[in-house]
Each structure stands twice: as C-alpha cells, then as structure tokens.
C-alpha cells in the first residue's frame, strides 16, 4: 500500500450527532474540518446546515473537500423504510457520493453498521464477509457498502465502510445492563482514534472494517481494521451500572 497524503479539508456529515460530535472534536487538532448537518454543529467554525437529500446543499458542502466522513442519515434500528430511511439513507447517500466524485474527493469513509450482519445469529463471530441484514436500517447500510464498491470500481473513489458497533458516548450507560451490547461496544476514545487512523491510512482502494473496543468473545472481527488502518482498541467495556 502507498502512503496517503494528509487530507487538506475533511467534510463530516452528521457532525452534530452523537457519534459525529465525538469524531469531529477528536479530529479538530489533526486537520481542517467542515461540518454538515440538519442543525448547526457545536464547536465548528466551518459549518453547513442542510439536508443530505438536498443535492444543492450537498454540492455546496463538498466544494474544496478531499476527504468525506459520512455519518449523516437516519440511525434508528426501528426506522420505517419509506418514511424514515429512503431519503437520508438511500437518496442522500447517492447525492453525497456523486457530489464527491464530481468534486474530486479522494477518500470516502462511510458509517455502516453491525446491523448489516446481525441477522447471522448462528455465527460465533462476525467477519467483514458476513452480510445478513437484521432490519431495514441494516439493509440501507448494506446498500451503501455496495454502492461504494461501484463508485470505487467505476470512478476510482477510495471507499471505506466502517461497521460501527454500539456507541453511546456515555461514561455511565444503563443500556449496558444488556449483556449482548458488551460484545460490540465502542468507546469514545477508540471511536475518535479509529477515524483518525482511517484518515491517515495508506491507500487501500476499497475496504470494510468493524469498529469496536476491547469486547468479550471478540464477536466483531477486527483483523481487517488492524491490517488496513493499524487499529488496536484501547478501551474496555465499563462496569455495568447498578440497577435499583
């Protein structure tokens, strides 16, 4: 793999969201950033407010950008496909990828999800080859991984799909009473570091990786993340809070 030059300007879509804020503030000391979201992004000097399904807004946001971290879209597992997912996760993804191509963006980092593979309940470990969607939300992420493959094969756009594990960003998270979340937990420090590495990694063409911290049973296979990005998780799942 050839070394990748440092990005000059990184666009982070969905920058005002939960994961977005962690990544945005984790990257501020490392590169120039532009934020895009439905509302102003706290802490952003260069911020665009708009809808990812609005092509004109997307075209304005990508001007001068050489790398995109695409976190924008509907993140809800229970979301209705036609009402909630079609515009942001399907139409919006097309707009941002096509605008990226036309603007000369070099690298596109796509926030995928473990919901792409959660349907494979019989497997003791999920690898990056596992595609068995768990819900319509997961289906939109599988679509995104495949659309990214097409943009890479057709136009040479470097594309990384990051299947993000469970992320809350909370120091005390009552949801961790559910033991299955321990298998896919992603801590805030590891999350920010993961995306720093994704920006700096040598050229890889197209890739799919999982993002989680040190989790029991190694349920999410981090082999590809280590090989492509040099990622080594540092955080461990916090103690489960006492339930009254």
N, C-alpha and C positions, 0 to 999 in steps of 0.2 A: 504494500500500500504506500502511496505517496503522501507526503505531509500536506496537510490542509492549511492554507494561509489563514491568519486570524481574520474573522469577519469584521467588516468596517461598520455595518449597521444591521442590527438584528431586529426584526419585527416579531413581537409576541402578541398573538391574538388571544383573546380571553384573559388578558393580563390583569383584569380587575377581579377575577375569580379566586377561589381558594388555592388551587394549585398554581394559578397564574401569578398571584402575589408572591408566593414562595420562590418561584423561579425568577420572576422579574427582579426582586430585591437581591436574590442570590447572584445575579449576573451583573448588577449595576457597576460593580468595581472592575469588571473584566472587559466590557465592550460597550459601544454606543447602542442604546435601545430606543425603540419606538413601540408604543402600546396601542392596541386596537381592541375596543370592547364596546358593549352597548351603553356603558356609562364611563365617566372619566376614571382613569386609573390612578389611585393614590400613589404619590411619590414619583410620577412620570413627568419629565419635562417636555417630552415629545409624545403627545397623546392624540389619537384619532378616535372619535366617538362615531360609531356606525354599526350597521347590521351586516354580518358576514354574508347574508343573502342579497345584499345590495351591491351589484357589481361596480357601480360608480364609486362607492365608498371604498371598496376593496382596491380598485385601481389607484385611488389616491394614496392609500396606505402603503402600497408596495413600492412607490417611487424611490429609487436610490437604495433599495434594500438588497443585500446579497445573501442573507440567511433568514429563514422564517421558522419560528417555533409556533406551530398551530395548535393551540389549546381551545380555540373558540368552538362553540356548538352547544348542543343540549347534552348534559352529562348524566341524565337521570335513567336509572335502570328500568324504572317502571313507565317510562315515557311512551305515549301513543305515537305510532309511526307517522301517520298522516298529519296529525295535529301538531306534534311537538318536534319530530325528528327530520321530516322531509326537507324543510327549508334550510335549517342551520347545518345539518349533518350530511346532506346529500348535495343540494344546490349550492350551499355556501362553500363546501369543500371543493366543488368543481371551480367555482369562481376564484378561490384563493390559489388553487394550483395553476389554473390557466393564466391568471394575472401574474403569478410568479414566473411562469415560463416566458411570457411576453416581456417582463421587466428584466430578464436576465439573472434572476435569482439562482444561486449556485447550489444551495443546500436547503432542503425542506425537512423539518423534524415534526412528525405528526404524532399527536397524542392519541394513541389507540387505547385499548382496554383489555384487561384479562377476560372481559365478557365475550371476547372473540372465541375463547377456548373453554369457558366454564361448562359448556354442555357435555364435555368429555368426562363425566363424573366417574367413569370406571378407571381412569388413569391415575397412578400414584404421583405423577409429575407431569406438568405441562411444559412442552418444548415449543420452540418457535414454529415448528411444523404443524402443531396442533391447531386445527380450525374446526370448531364445533360450537356454533354460537348459542348463547344462553338466552337471548332475548332480542327484540327488535333493535335496541340500542347497540348490542354487540354486533348485529348484522350490519349496521351502518359503519361500524369500525372495521369490520372485515371488508366491506366495500371500499373504505378508504385505503386500506393496505393494498388492495388490488388495483385501485385507480392510481395510486402512487407508483406501483410497478409499471403500469402502462406509460405514465409520464416519464419515468426513468428510461424505459426501453425505447420510447418514441423520440423523446427530446433530450435525453441525457441529464435530466434533473436528478441530482443526488437526493435520495429519499430514505429516511429512517423512520420506521414505525415503532413507537415506544408503547408497549403494552403495560400501562401503569397499574400497579397494584392498589390496594386500599390506602387512601390518603385522606387524613382529616386535618393534619397540622396542629392538632390539639395536644398540649402537654399532658392533660388528663382526659382520656376519651372513654366515656361509658360504653360506647359501642364495642369496645374490646372485650366486654363480657362474653361476646360471641367468639368462641374459640377458633372458628374457621377463618376469621379475619387475621389471626396471628400468622397464618400461612402466606399471606400476600401483603402484609403491612409495609408501607413505605414511609420512612421518617422524613421530616422536613430538611434536615441537613443532607441526607442522602439524595433527596429529590433535587435540591439545588445543585449538588455536586454532579449528579447524573447528567443534567442538562448542560452544565459547564463542559463536561467531557464530550458530550455529543457535538458541541460547537467546535471543539478543538481537535477532534479525532482526525486521523489521516483519512484520505479518500476511501470510501467503501462502496460507492455505487448505489446499491440498494440493500437494505437490511431490516430485519425485525428483531427486536430485543424486548426482554422483560425488565421492569424496574421495580425492585423491592429492596427492603433492608435484610438484615440477617434474620431469617424466619425459620421456624421449626420445620423439619422434614424436607427443606429445600424444594418446596412444591413448585415454585416457578424456576425454571432452568435459566441460570444467569451465564451460562457458558458463552453465548454469543455476545452478550453485553461486555463480558471481560475481554473477549477476543477483538471486538471492533472498537471498543471505547476505552479499554483498560479499567473498567469499573470494578471496584471492590467495595461492598457495603461496609459501613462502619457502625451504624446504629442497630440496636436490638429492640425487639418489641417491649414496650414498657409494661410494668406490672399492671395486672387487671385491677381497676379501682374497686373498692369495697362497695357492695350494693346494700343499701339499708333494708 
